């Protein structure tokens, strides 16, 4: 007797409760507010605060704080509407994509260096707000190791989870151009109006596009890590102590 396939049960269609939901404007707002509040706490640890840490200790705190603040912002955004982390691009990827991310990180490093050099030569504007990182990296072997961990591991994870996982993913609903460039503009602006802004914009564009194409935030973390690793390695191999 033939089987009636029309009566066979079908798998349920994805619903709003089961399908990953792309983050939106509420997540952007909450994430950035949490980030800003966390960064503002640095005032208590710096020269203007009651603790007034020495330059090496303060440099290490600042090096770690970007990652911590990014993770706080991401956690606040993710907790706003409980959902799978895959909605933020926090999902497994392949070693091929991780290697591609590292390769594109080298490209981003070269391009941003050229951009910064051109701007400095044309305008003479060379004030570097990241001088505290050189203080940290130049504080001895333990401080250098911590600087590498904070700048090349913690900060890329925290900032990519927030700026790519939340902000870029949310803006991608308006198309790749808005998602990649809009998210990169926000990332750059949060680095301040200084010589780091165009460098951050360049790195962010490449990281965002790598995330968009791979579907995972981890290759973007690789892009970011390669770029941030350049500073402590520069101190290690040349003894460079930062711009005058």
C-alpha positions in Angstrom: 0.0 0.0 0.0 1.6 3.4 -1.0 2.6 5.7 1.8 0.8 9.0 2.1 3.7 11.4 2.3 1.4 14.4 2.5 0.4 13.2 6.0 4.0 13.0 7.2 4.9 15.7 9.9 6.9 18.6 8.7 9.6 20.3 10.7 8.3 23.5 12.3 9.1 26.7 10.5 11.5 29.1 12.3 9.6 31.5 14.6 10.6 34.7 16.3 11.3 32.6 19.4 13.7 30.2 17.7 15.3 32.1 14.8 18.3 34.4 15.7 17.2 38.0 15.7 19.6 40.6 14.4 20.4 43.3 17.0 18.9 46.7 16.5 18.9 50.3 17.7 18.1 49.4 21.3 21.1 47.2 21.5 23.3 49.9 19.9 22.1 52.5 22.4 22.5 50.3 25.5 25.8 48.9 24.4 27.4 52.3 23.7 26.0 53.8 27.0 27.5 50.9 29.0 30.8 51.3 27.1 30.8 55.1 27.8 30.0 54.6 31.5 32.8 52.0 31.9 35.4 54.2 30.1 34.4 57.2 32.3 35.5 55.3 35.3 39.1 55.6 34.1 39.1 59.2 35.5 39.4 57.8 39.0 42.6 55.9 38.1 44.5 58.5 36.1 46.3 61.7 37.0 43.1 63.6 37.8 41.7 60.9 40.0 42.3 60.0 43.7 44.5 56.9 42.9 46.9 58.6 40.5 48.6 55.4 39.4 52.2 55.5 38.1 52.6 55.6 34.3 53.3 51.8 33.9 50.4 50.7 36.1 48.0 53.3 34.5 49.1 52.2 31.0 48.3 48.6 31.8 44.9 49.6 33.2 44.1 51.6 30.1 45.4 48.8 27.8 43.0 46.4 29.5 40.1 48.8 29.9 39.2 49.0 26.2 38.6 45.2 26.2 36.7 45.3 29.5 34.6 48.2 28.4 33.8 46.5 25.2 32.7 43.3 26.9 30.6 45.3 29.4 28.9 47.1 26.5 28.4 43.8 24.6 27.0 42.0 27.7 24.5 44.9 28.3 23.4 44.8 24.7 23.1 41.0 24.6 21.1 41.0 27.8 18.6 43.5 26.5 16.7 40.8 24.6 17.8 37.2 25.4 18.9 35.5 22.2 21.5 33.1 20.8 25.0 34.6 20.6 25.0 33.6 17.0 22.8 36.6 16.3 25.9 38.7 17.2 28.2 36.7 15.0 29.7 34.9 18.0 29.8 31.5 16.3 32.4 29.0 15.2 34.5 29.7 12.2 37.3 27.9 10.3 41.0 28.1 10.6 41.1 29.3 7.0 39.0 32.3 7.9 41.1 32.9 11.0 44.3 32.9 8.8 42.5 35.2 6.3 41.7 37.5 9.1 45.3 37.6 10.2 46.4 38.3 6.6 43.9 41.1 6.2 45.2 42.4 9.6 48.6 42.8 8.0 47.0 44.6 5.0 45.1 46.9 7.5 48.3 47.6 9.4 50.1 48.7 6.2 47.2 50.8 4.9 46.6 52.6 8.2 50.3 53.4 8.6 50.3 54.9 5.1 47.1 57.0 6.0 48.6 58.2 9.3 51.9 59.1 7.6 50.1 61.0 4.9 47.9 63.0 7.3 50.9 63.7 9.5 53.0 65.0 6.6 50.2 67.1 5.2 48.9 68.6 8.4 51.6 68.2 11.0 49.0 66.8 13.3 50.7 64.0 15.1 49.5 64.0 18.7 49.2 60.4 19.8 46.7 59.6 22.6 48.0 56.1 22.9 51.3 57.1 24.5 50.2 55.4 27.7 50.5 52.1 25.9 54.2 52.7 25.3 54.6 53.4 29.0 53.0 50.1 29.8 55.0 48.1 27.2 58.3 49.7 28.3 57.8 48.8 32.0 59.8 45.6 31.9 59.1 42.0 30.8 56.1 41.3 33.0 54.5 44.6 31.9 55.3 43.9 28.3 53.6 40.5 28.5 50.5 41.9 30.1 50.4 44.7 27.4 50.5 42.0 24.7 47.6 40.1 26.4 45.6 43.2 27.0 46.1 44.9 23.6 46.3 41.8 21.3 43.8 39.5 23.0 41.4 41.2 25.5 40.8 44.5 23.6 40.2 42.9 20.2 37.7 40.5 21.7 35.8 43.2 23.7 35.8 45.8 20.9 34.9 43.4 18.1 32.1 41.8 20.1 30.5 45.2 20.6 31.4 47.2 17.5 31.1 44.4 15.0 28.9 41.9 16.8 26.4 44.5 17.9 26.7 47.7 16.0 27.8 46.5 12.5 25.4 43.5 12.7 22.6 45.9 13.6 23.4 48.3 10.8 23.8 45.5 8.2 20.0 45.4 8.0 20.3 48.5 5.9 22.8 46.9 3.5 26.5 46.2 3.4 27.5 49.8 2.7 25.7 51.2 5.7 26.7 48.3 8.0 30.4 48.3 7.2 31.0 52.1 6.8 28.4 53.2 9.5 29.8 50.7 12.1 33.3 51.8 11.2 32.5 55.4 11.7 31.1 54.8 15.1 34.2 52.7 16.1 36.5 55.5 14.8 34.6 58.3 16.6 34.9 56.4 19.9 38.7 56.6 19.6 38.4 60.4 19.8 39.2 63.2 17.4 42.9 62.6 16.9 45.4 60.9 14.6 44.0 57.5 15.7 40.6 58.2 14.2 41.5 57.5 10.6 43.6 54.5 11.5 40.7 53.0 13.5 38.4 53.7 10.6 40.6 51.8 8.1 41.1 48.8 10.4 37.4 48.8 11.2 36.3 48.7 7.6 38.5 45.6 6.9 37.4 43.9 10.1 33.7 44.6 9.4 34.0 43.2 5.9 35.8 40.1 7.0 33.1 39.5 9.6 30.3 40.1 7.1 31.8 37.7 4.6 32.8 35.0 7.1 29.6 35.3 9.2 31.6 35.2 12.4 33.2 37.8 14.6 36.3 35.7 15.2 38.1 36.5 12.0 37.5 40.2 12.7 39.2 39.6 16.1 42.2 38.3 14.2 42.3 41.5 12.1 42.2 43.6 15.2 44.8 41.4 17.1 47.4 41.7 14.4 47.1 45.5 14.4 47.2 45.9 18.1 50.2 43.5 18.4 52.3 45.9 16.4 52.8 48.4 19.2 54.2 46.1 21.9 56.4 44.4 19.3 57.7 47.8 18.2 58.7 48.5 21.8 60.2 45.0 22.2 62.4 45.1 19.1 63.3 48.7 18.8 62.9 50.1 22.3 60.7 52.9 20.9 59.0 54.7 23.8 56.3 56.6 21.9 56.1 59.9 20.1 57.7 62.9 21.7 
